[in-house]
Each structure stands twice: as C-alpha cells, then as structure tokens.
Amino acid sequence: MAMNLLKAETGRELGTRPSRRLRRSGRVPAVVYGMGSEPLTVSVDKTDLRVALTTEAGLNALITLDLDAGRQLSIIKDLQRHPVRRDVLHVDFLRIDADQEVEVDIPLVLTGEAKKVTQASGMVDQVMHHLTVLAKPADIPVEVTADVSDLEVGSSLRVSDIDLPAGVIPAGDPDATFAVGLITRSTKEYLRQLKAEEEAAEALIVMGEAAEDEEAVEDEEES
C-alpha cells in the first residue's frame, strides 16, 4: 500500500474558537497518539489531507506525518466531518509500527453470482459491509472480497468462509454472518411450484410402477 507524506504543525491553540480560526485558514485540527507516547496536538493542511484520503485506500491510507521531532508512520483512527458540508473538522492519527500488526476496518465486497438464490427469485442480503482485520501496515488490503457463488436460499456465509490475503487475519468473530440468501414471496412461490412438480413426478412414477405390475399379472394369467 502506498504511503502519503503529510506535514503536521505542532503548537496549535486548543478550544473551539482557535479551532474555527484554524479551519478558516485552511488547516484541520488533529491529534497524534499511540505507542505509549503522550498525545500531540497538531494541524494539517486541508488540501493535503484531502489528497491523502482520495487514494484507493481511503481512510486506511498509510500516512507518514512530518513532525518537528521527525517522521512518524500513522493511520487515521477517527475523522469528524461537518454534518452538512462534510468538511473534515478534526482527525485522530494513530502512531503505528511498520513491523507490528494493527487493527483496521476494511471494505467487504461481494463477488460472484449466487445463481441458486437468483433462480429461486431470492436475494442476497449483505449484512456486513466492513471486516475488522489484523495486519502489518504493508499488508493492509484496500478491500476484502468474498465469493457468494455457493450461497443458497435460506443459508448464510460466515467470516471464516472468506479467503483472506496473506498476512491478514480476522480480528472479530469468525462465525459472524456477512451474507444471507433471503427468501422472498417469489421464492416461496418458486419453492411451492418446485414441490408440486416433484410430487407430480413421483405420482407418475408410482402410476408407471402400478401399470407395470398389472401387465406382469396379466402376462402370468395368460401363461
């Protein structure tokens, strides 16, 4: 995963009014914490931050903060936005070590076609859209894909069914469900028709066997 270099200025004033002035000047208030060090209040350029967030990694982008004391590898742990304008109001950066695993939420994307579900007029319900994983910074994937081709109506797929990339392990419950083959009204009708067809086929088989038995009896009587 590509890294982004972001200049972080220290020494900003705390409080609502100073933060507003900072935003009006084109900067975003932020804090850097983690790895046993004291939290550090900083500010970053709004445009540079936007560029870092618009890579394919999104909020999971690896960001190298250029601080007064040196450069520090980090990821965004929390980001606050304006409820209407969606401007970034504040950012929490978490210090990380390139050689240690970090817990992150990765987008979960479904692939394949659940033909057994669609043929029954059912639908695939994705109940989990992000997967929490543990991985070293260099191994953090942009997204995790899960194949739903084998999903059937009334069944579900679990986290343990996902084929994760090398170096990535699930951090949550491996038995958690992420996709379900839902039964709809159309599905119920399809299943009723299927059952009726099966019963009709069985009835024909029984009738055929009965006819064969009658023919066998008649042949014995004639002989």
N, C-alpha and C positions, 0 to 999 in steps of 0.2 A: 504494500500500500504506500502511495506517495506521501511525503511529508510536506507540511506547509510551514514556512517561517513567518512568525508574527512578532513584530516589535511591541513590547509591553512596557509602558512607562510607569514607574513607581511614584509614590509621594502624592497621590491624589487625596483631596479632602473627602471626608465622609459626610453623609447626610443627604437628605432629599434635594435641597437647593443646589449644593455643589454638583450633585449627580446630574441634575437637569442642565446646568450650565455646561457640564462636560459633554452631554449629548448634543446640545446645540452647537458645540464647536466641532462636531463630527467624530467624537470618540465615545466608546462604550465602557462603562464601569465594569470591573471584573475583579475576581479574587482567585488566587492560586493557592492550593492546599494539597496536603497528602504527603506520604512517605516520611512521616514523623516530623516534618518541618512546620514552623509557625505559618498560619495563613498570611498571605501577602496581598495587599490591595494594590491593584494596578488599573490601567486603562489601555484599550487597544483601538486602533483606527477602525472606524465603522466600515469603510470600503474594503480594507484588507481582510477584515473578519468575514464580510460577505463573500469575498472571493474564496476564502478557505472553506466556507460552508457550502459552496456550489460545486464542489468536486463530486465525483461519483460516490465517494464515501459518506457524504452528508455530515451528519452530526458525529459520526465515528471517525472523522478525519484525524490523522495524527498531526499535532501542531507542536512545532518547536518554538517555544517562547524565548525571545531575545530579551533577557533581563539585565539589569545593571550588574548582577553578580555572575552572569554567564547564561548560557543557553540551557533550557530545561524542556525535555520531552513531556508532552501532556496530551490529554484528550478532554473534550467538553463533557462535563458531568451533568451540568444543568444550564438551561438557557431560558431566560424570561423574555417574552415578547409583549408588545402593546396589544391589547385585545382587539383593537380596530385596525390600526395601521400596520400591525405585525412587525414593527421595527423592533430590533433587539434592544432590550432595556438593561440587561445585566447577564454576565456569563460567569459560570464557575468552571475553572480549569483544574483538573486533577493531575498532579505530578505522577508520572509513571516511569518504570524502569524498562529498558528495552529487552532485558533478559528475564523479566517476571511476567506471569500471566495477569491479565486484567479482565474484569467482568464488564461486558458490554451487551447492549441490546441490538440485535441485527435484524433487518427486514427479512421476513419469511415470505418467499414467493412460491406459489404452487405451479407446477409444470405437469405436462401430460394431459390426457383426456380420460376422464372416468366414464368409459363407454357403458359399463354395466349400470351406472347411475343414470346417465342420459337416456339410454334405451328404455329405461323404466319410467321415463318422464320425471325423474327425481332431480335433485340439485345438490351441488357440493357447497357446504357451508364452512367457510374458513373461520374458525373461532379463535385463532391465534395469528396475529399479524407480525409479531416480533418475537425472536427467540433469544433468550439470555444465554450467553456462552462465555467460556473462559478461553483466552488465547493470548499468546505473546503479541505485542504490538505489531510485529511484522507479519503475523499470521491472521490478523483480524480480516475477515472477508467483507466485501462490500454488501453482499446479501447471501442468504442461505436458501437453496431451492429444495423443494420436496415434491416427488413424483406421486400423483394421485391416480395413476392408471389402474391400479389394482383395487381401488376403493369400490365397495358395493353398497347398495341401498341398505340402510339400517346399520351399517358398520362405521368404524371410525379409524383414523390413523393417529399414532402417538409419536411423541418426540423421539422415542427410541427407534422409530421406523425411518428417520431421516439419515441420509448418508452425508455426514459432515466432512468438510475438508480436513486434510492432515493438520494436526496441531490445534484443532478446535474441538472442545467438548461441551456438552450442555451443562449449564450451571443450575438449572431447575429440576423439576420432577420429570424423569424420563418417561413416566406413564401419562403425562399430561396430553390431552387430546388437542390436535391442531386442525383437524378437518373431519367433517361428518357427512355421510351420504344421507341426505334428508328424504323422508317420504312425504310426498305431496298428495293432493287429491287425485291428480292424474296418475301418480304412481300407484295409489290404491286401486284405481280402476284398471290399470295395466295388470296388476297382480291378480285381480279378480278374473280378468279375461284369460290370463295365463293358467289359472287354476281350473277354469271352466274348460279350456282346451285340453288340459291334461286329463281331467275327468272324462271328457268325451272320448279321448283317445283310449283310455283304459276301458271304457264301456265297449268300444268297438273291438278291442282285443278279447274281452270276455265273450261278446257275441260270436266272434270268429271261432273261439275255442269251443263254444257250445255247439256251433254248426258242425265243426269237425267231429265232435263226439257223436252227434246224431247220424252223420254219414257213416261213421265207423260202426255204429249199432246196426244200421240198415244193411251194410255190407255183410255183417256177421249173420243177420237173419236170412239174407238171400243165399248165403253159402250153406 
